[in-house]
Amino acid sequence: MQWKTYGERQIYTNPWVNLCLVDVEQPDGRRWEHHVVRLRHLAVAAVVNDQREILMMWRHRFITDSWAWELPMGLIEEGETPEAAAAREVEEETGWRPGSMKPLVYAEPANGITDSQHYVFRADVATRIGDPTEKNESDRIEWVPLDRVRGMIDRREVVSSGSLVGLLYVLMDEAIR
């Protein structure tokens, strides 16, 4: 059953987020204004080395006041491809330059309220180029053994959807190899 849309109006906007009301009609005929959060799209990078370790960052998120491990990720800039954004974020946030990036998975988390698109890539090599240029992203940057990742997820040491999608896909990919 498909909902019909009759228009949309922005009620708040800035360079990162737009809050809109969309005039919708449900299949049962009910018509109302649905809140929609329009976000810039996100690129995520899963960088795995030849020791079966994945590059991760330990960081604090003030919104939930929580610490957790995350993959490098960030917003896709105007005119930038998702792949280029993922590689740029790895360099800025970790000081490592990833090798060739290949698409891993595409996801739309919370697509009942937001249009955010997450593009996850994998690189199987990286070169240390220096310190991160983004000084406010993380407390620690580590190569984490893949065999520790499942336990980290189970202990809620990884909670961001972009990181979870990327990590679970990498683990699935590794199990097939």
Kinemage of the C-alpha trace (Angstrom):
@kinemage 1
@onewidth
@group {chain A} dominant
@subgroup {mainchain}
@vectorlist {calphas} color= white
{ca met a 1} P 0.000 0.000 0.000
{ca gln a 2} L 1.474 3.314 -1.082
{ca trp a 3} L 0.957 6.632 0.651
{ca lys a 4} L 0.183 9.687 -1.521
{ca thr a 5} L 1.915 13.024 -1.054
{ca tyr a 6} L 0.360 16.384 -1.881
{ca gly a 7} L 3.092 18.811 -0.969
{ca glu a 8} L 5.775 19.694 1.511
{ca arg a 9} L 6.780 22.746 3.506
{ca gln a 10} L 9.954 23.434 5.425
{ca ile a 11} L 9.481 24.518 9.019
{ca tyr a 12} L 13.190 24.680 9.898
{ca thr a 13} L 16.315 24.611 7.770
{ca asn a 14} L 20.081 24.970 8.113
{ca pro a 15} L 23.101 23.511 6.248
{ca trp a 16} L 22.833 20.146 8.076
{ca val a 17} L 19.154 19.449 8.628
{ca asn a 18} L 15.753 20.385 7.250
{ca leu a 19} L 12.575 19.710 9.197
{ca cys a 20} L 9.567 19.475 6.909
{ca leu a 21} L 5.871 18.788 7.116
{ca val a 22} L 4.649 16.604 4.266
{ca asp a 23} L 0.945 16.520 3.388
{ca val a 24} L 0.244 12.781 3.106
{ca glu a 25} L -2.728 10.536 2.574
{ca gln a 26} L -2.583 7.011 3.957
{ca pro a 27} L -4.115 4.070 2.048
{ca asp a 28} L -7.142 4.170 4.392
{ca gly a 29} L -7.889 7.752 3.235
{ca arg a 30} L -6.640 9.533 6.365
{ca arg a 31} L -4.820 12.747 5.397
{ca trp a 32} L -2.436 14.611 7.684
{ca glu a 33} L 0.957 16.364 7.919
{ca his a 34} L 3.839 13.980 8.630
{ca his a 35} L 7.112 15.296 10.076
{ca val a 36} L 10.114 14.449 7.890
{ca val a 37} L 13.745 15.138 8.752
{ca arg a 38} L 15.792 15.716 5.590
{ca leu a 39} L 19.492 15.167 6.215
{ca arg a 40} L 22.638 15.352 4.155
{ca his a 41} L 23.826 11.905 3.195
{ca leu a 42} L 26.574 10.016 5.005
{ca ala a 43} L 29.637 8.078 3.872
{ca val a 44} L 31.157 5.383 6.100
{ca ala a 45} L 34.500 3.601 5.685
{ca ala a 46} L 35.409 0.125 6.898
{ca val a 47} L 39.188 -0.106 6.529
{ca val a 48} L 40.569 -3.594 7.104
{ca asn a 49} L 44.294 -4.427 7.143
{ca asp a 50} L 46.084 -7.680 6.327
{ca gln a 51} L 46.162 -8.662 10.034
{ca arg a 52} L 42.325 -8.832 9.989
{ca glu a 53} L 41.997 -5.628 12.014
{ca ile a 54} L 39.565 -2.785 11.362
{ca leu a 55} L 40.297 0.909 11.845
{ca met a 56} L 38.031 2.375 14.541
{ca met a 57} L 37.678 5.486 16.669
{ca trp a 58} L 36.659 5.745 20.335
{ca arg a 59} L 34.510 8.834 20.635
{ca his a 60} L 31.980 10.679 22.737
{ca arg a 61} L 28.597 11.694 21.350
{ca phe a 62} L 27.206 14.601 23.362
{ca ile a 63} L 23.608 14.093 22.186
{ca thr a 64} L 23.331 10.735 23.967
{ca asp a 65} L 26.204 11.504 26.389
{ca ser a 66} L 27.790 8.181 25.533
{ca trp a 67} L 31.169 6.759 24.490
{ca ala a 68} L 31.427 4.127 21.765
{ca trp a 69} L 33.585 2.773 18.952
{ca glu a 70} L 32.800 4.006 15.449
{ca leu a 71} L 34.034 3.614 11.929
{ca pro a 72} L 35.248 6.797 10.229
{ca met a 73} L 32.248 8.567 8.697
{ca gly a 74} L 30.927 11.933 7.737
{ca leu a 75} L 28.640 14.000 5.592
{ca ile a 76} L 28.975 13.975 1.837
{ca glu a 77} L 29.866 17.463 0.602
{ca glu a 78} L 28.147 19.204 -2.325
{ca gly a 79} L 29.520 17.754 -5.582
{ca glu a 80} L 31.430 14.976 -3.796
{ca thr a 81} L 30.874 11.303 -4.508
{ca pro a 82} L 30.076 9.034 -1.565
{ca glu a 83} L 33.309 7.100 -2.226
{ca ala a 84} L 35.434 10.282 -2.149
{ca ala a 85} L 33.696 11.409 1.047
{ca ala a 86} L 34.426 8.084 2.763
{ca ala a 87} L 38.123 8.278 1.827
{ca arg a 88} L 38.327 11.936 2.908
{ca glu a 89} L 36.746 11.167 6.278
{ca val a 90} L 39.245 8.359 6.954
{ca glu a 91} L 42.149 10.735 6.331
{ca glu a 92} L 40.707 13.656 8.302
{ca glu a 93} L 39.558 11.601 11.286
{ca thr a 94} L 42.353 9.021 11.583
{ca gly a 95} L 45.450 10.170 9.695
{ca trp a 96} L 45.337 7.030 7.512
{ca arg a 97} L 44.853 7.185 3.732
{ca pro a 98} L 42.737 4.260 2.534
{ca gly a 99} L 43.530 2.368 -0.626
{ca ser a 100} L 40.952 1.560 -3.252
{ca met a 101} L 37.441 1.856 -1.841
{ca lys a 102} L 34.775 -0.586 -2.928
{ca pro a 103} L 31.052 -0.271 -2.191
{ca leu a 104} L 30.079 -2.517 0.703
{ca val a 105} L 26.438 -1.738 1.448
{ca tyr a 106} L 23.804 0.993 1.187
{ca ala a 107} L 21.334 1.701 3.995
{ca glu a 108} L 18.490 4.062 4.888
{ca pro a 109} L 18.307 4.076 8.683
{ca ala a 110} L 15.053 5.388 10.133
{ca asn a 111} L 13.445 5.810 6.692
{ca gly a 112} L 10.040 6.282 8.309
{ca ile a 113} L 11.121 9.717 9.559
{ca thr a 114} L 14.258 10.717 7.616
{ca asp a 115} L 15.621 10.504 4.091
{ca ser a 116} L 19.223 10.007 5.243
{ca gln a 117} L 21.212 7.711 2.972
{ca his a 118} L 24.279 5.866 4.266
{ca tyr a 119} L 26.907 4.622 1.823
{ca val a 120} L 29.365 2.169 3.355
{ca phe a 121} L 32.674 1.357 1.657
{ca arg a 122} L 35.505 -1.037 2.362
{ca ala a 123} L 39.221 -0.587 1.823
{ca asp a 124} L 41.675 -3.422 2.399
{ca val a 125} L 44.772 -1.291 2.773
{ca ala a 126} L 45.693 2.068 4.294
{ca thr a 127} L 48.848 4.149 4.619
{ca arg a 128} L 49.636 6.284 7.650
{ca ile a 129} L 50.020 9.886 6.452
{ca gly a 130} L 50.203 11.706 9.799
{ca asp a 131} L 48.021 12.893 12.615
{ca pro a 132} L 44.297 13.409 12.078
{ca thr a 133} L 43.408 16.908 10.902
{ca glu a 134} L 40.039 16.693 12.657
{ca lys a 135} L 41.086 17.125 16.285
{ca asn a 136} L 37.577 16.928 17.778
{ca glu a 137} L 36.485 13.571 16.381
{ca ser a 138} L 37.880 10.948 18.759
{ca asp a 139} L 39.934 10.198 21.851
{ca arg a 140} L 41.599 7.107 20.394
{ca ile a 141} L 42.193 5.602 16.994
{ca glu a 142} L 42.933 1.876 16.954
{ca trp a 143} L 43.170 -1.123 14.688
{ca val a 144} L 40.725 -3.527 16.349
{ca pro a 145} L 40.959 -7.283 15.645
{ca leu a 146} L 37.874 -8.424 13.748
{ca asp a 147} L 37.420 -11.335 16.148
{ca arg a 148} L 36.731 -8.784 18.950
{ca val a 149} L 34.050 -6.866 17.056
{ca arg a 150} L 31.074 -9.164 17.796
{ca gly a 151} L 31.724 -8.915 21.537
{ca met a 152} L 32.016 -5.134 21.285
{ca ile a 153} L 28.634 -4.987 19.556
{ca asp a 154} L 27.066 -7.335 22.139
{ca arg a 155} L 28.415 -5.117 24.985
{ca arg a 156} L 27.001 -2.000 23.257
{ca glu a 157} L 30.466 -0.600 22.692
{ca val a 158} L 29.365 0.019 19.099
{ca val a 159} L 25.959 1.677 18.706
{ca ser a 160} L 25.963 3.995 15.669
{ca ser a 161} L 23.904 2.561 12.834
{ca gly a 162} L 26.511 3.416 10.191
{ca ser a 163} L 29.172 1.581 12.156
{ca leu a 164} L 26.935 -1.390 12.951
{ca val a 165} L 25.881 -1.844 9.326
{ca gly a 166} L 29.479 -1.622 8.122
{ca leu a 167} L 30.909 -3.895 10.801
{ca leu a 168} L 28.260 -6.577 10.465
{ca tyr a 169} L 28.672 -6.590 6.706
{ca val a 170} L 32.478 -6.891 7.055
{ca leu a 171} L 32.068 -9.772 9.532
{ca met a 172} L 29.655 -11.502 7.170
{ca asp a 173} L 32.053 -10.921 4.270
{ca glu a 174} L 34.986 -12.308 6.277
{ca ala a 175} L 33.025 -15.423 7.277
{ca ile a 176} L 32.427 -16.203 3.596
{ca arg a 177} L 36.107 -15.821 2.653
